[in-house]
């Protein structure tokens, strides 16, 4: 999904097995590196996205809030700025660990995550550089510009691969092509390019 030039990705969200001193800790991978993900399928054709292993290098992670449904109307539940939210990029992907605020909103969200009513998360970002391979229909995110937020979400546009609650791993699922009309435009463009190629071939044969 894309809103205000920001893109969003959804992924499963886990609850830590044992609360630390009654703290409400949630953890998981918001993105996995170098793992192609099917974003959508149009007329039986799959479109993919993959995050480059160096995509987070140089990205602005300085002040990232943990929200609910990316809402500015909902209280911020954790934040990197005050170290209640940790974001770490390892060889697998973007690992998050949030210590939710001990307020009613934090308790509500934690309880829903713990019960499995909310089991997905999403992160919002802008891209500095990417590429697209028309042969494999794969978008590669080469560089993130900024990570705007990570959120617990109840209704993601695209579900990620399921994980065990105690695993702490997750796969990025929402993407560049989450707006179906964007993918349809790409299909139309590819069809037009093919028609142009066929027309050029016919013209070439006529000149022989």
Number of C-alpha atoms within 10 A of each C-alpha: 19 17 8 6 10 15 21 27 28 29 31 28 31 27 24 19 14 11 12 10 6 8 13 21 20 22 25 27 25 26 26 25 21 18 17 19 22 18 25 21 14 12 7 7 9 15 23 21 24 22 23 20 19 16 23 22 13 11 17 15 18 13 15 22 24 27 26 23 18 21 12 9 9 11 15 18 22 22 23 18 13 11 12 17 24 18 20 14 18 12 11 14 25 20 19 21 22 25 22 23 19 13 10 9 16 20 15 11 20 22 15 14 21 19 11 14 12 19 23 27 32 28 26 21 20 19 17 13 12 14 10 13 10 11 6 10 16 19 22 20 23 19 20 21 18 20 22 20 21 28 25 25 25 16 13 20 16 18 19 21 13 14 17 11 20 13 13 20 25 28 26 31 29 28 23 21 22 20 15 15 11 12 19 15 11 16 17 12 12 13 12 12 12 12 12 12 12 12 12 12 11 11 11 10 9 8 6 5
